[in-house]
Amino acid sequence: MSLSLSETSHSNCIELKLSGSALSKDEFSEFNTRVNELIEAGRSNLILNLDGIKLLNSLGINVLIRVFTRCRNHGGDLYIVNISDKINQVLLLTKLNTVLNIAPSVQTAVTNFNSY
């Protein structure tokens, strides 16, 4: 199954929901293109909803870090929500949970963005 992307606009952020699996760089192409378009348009506050993703390989972790860095470099931020237990374990092992913003739900992330 390949990666699919859906988008929801909130008051001051955009939620990007991923589902499926991505095991190659090409499968992240649409996602990376959309993130670049949003950031270029000044929409650098993003919520990455991983509700439909159960596992991330090293490529997926790399994508998370790159998107987080791009958002921050353009004056925005990234919240990652609805992570699976397996993804959470990887983030704990790599200590990325101390770097990336992780929220328990989309509503929590939206509320956090509203408090900026």
N, C-alpha and C positions, 0 to 999 in steps of 0.2 A: 504494500500500500504506500502510495506517495504522500507527500506533505500537502495539506490544504490549509488555506488561510481565509479567515473572515475578519471583518472589521466593524467596530462599533465606536461611535463618537460619544464622548462624555463631555461635561461642561468645559474642562480645561485639559483633557487628555484623550488619547486614542487607545482603544483596546484592540490588540491584535490577537486573535485566537487561532492557535495552531492545532491541527489534529492529523493523525496518521503517523507515519514514520519517515525519517530522513536519514539515509545512510551515505549519501554522496553530496558533494558540493552543489551539483546541478539541482538537486531537490530543494535547496535553500534559495535558489535564484530568485523566484518570485517574491519571497519574504524579504530578502536583502534589497531588492529593487524598491519594494513598497516602503521599507524603512527609510531608504535614501530619499525617496520622494517626499515623505512626511517631514523629515528633518530639513530638507531644502525649502519646504513651504513654511518653516518656522514652527512646526508641530513636533517638538522634541520631548514632550512628556508622554511616555508610552507605558502601557500596561501589556505585558506579555502573558497571555492566559494559556497555560500548558495543560488545561483540563483534558484535552484529547491526545496527549503525549504521555506514554508510559515510561519510555527509556530515551536517554540521550547518549550518543557515543561522544568521543572526543571532539568530533566536528561540531556537534550540537552545542557542547560546552563552549567551544571557541566562538561560535555565533553569539551566544549569550553575552560573553565578555565583550565582543566587538560592538554589539548593539548598545550595551551599557556605556561603553567608552564614547561612542558617537553621540549618544544622548547627552552625556555629561559635558562633552567638548562643545556642544552647541547650546549650553545653558539650560538643558532639561534634565530629566531623570527617567529611570526605568524601574518599574516594579514588576516582579515576576509573581504570578498567582497560580493557585491550584496545581501545585507540583505533586507528583506521585511520590510514594515512599522511596522508590528506587532512585529517583532523581534527587530527592532530599538526601539520601545516603551519600551519593556522589558529591553533592555540594558540601556536606559535612566533612567527608574525607579529604577533599581538596581545600577545605576552609574557605571556599567561595561564599558560603553562607554569611561570612563576616564582611564581605565586600559588596555583594549584590543585595539589593532591596527585595526582600521576600515578604509578601503579605498573604494572609490566609484566604482572602476573597477579593473579588473585583471591587466590591463596595468599600472595603477597607482601603484599598489602593486609591480609589477615587477620593475618598475622604482625606487621605494623606496629601494628595495633590491639591485639594481645596484649601488645606491649611497653609500652603506656601504663600 
